[in-house]
């Protein structure tokens, strides 16, 4: 067997392993009527407006103290979600008065890069309430360059309600609204 063929076999094995791992990382919640709010879970619905379109976002769980958000180490509580029709939906472990989720990263296509919340960055923090669907706002991402992005949020509860009514009418009664807050990532 020549070296080139061995190299290609190794690359194919690594790529297959990566795809298997990656397929388990993306979060696709079961929002069927019988399973939507089972087991004291919380559901988040967050609007996403992005130019160019963002491919996926990561939500990370952490502790909040004042305006500082702390990422526990290691951080097993994160999910990767993909926007669909302008929204991400995630089933999450509920937060308490000392914890919040943040949008910890977002990824564009390869040509535009990936962005991750670093120490001292401002981030958007939000709650996840047990047996409720919470809309904390819509994140607006404007790509400037590979090293620069402008992120803000707007609050559009009417649009979120319309999205839920059209796509998950059985969940409309559980929808609540509580705006995101700004937090500083204190631990990387």
Buried (B, 14 or more C-beta within 10 A) or exposed (E): EEEEEEEEEEEEEEEEEEEEEEEEEEBEBEBEEEEBBEEEBBBBBBBBBBEEBBBBBBBBBBBBEEEBBBBEEEEEBBBBBBBEEBBBBBBBBBBEEEBBBBBBBBBBEEEBBBBEBEEEBBBBBBBBBBBBBBBBBBBBBEBEEEEEBEBEBEBBBEBBBEBBEEBBEEBEEBBEBBEBBEBBBBEE
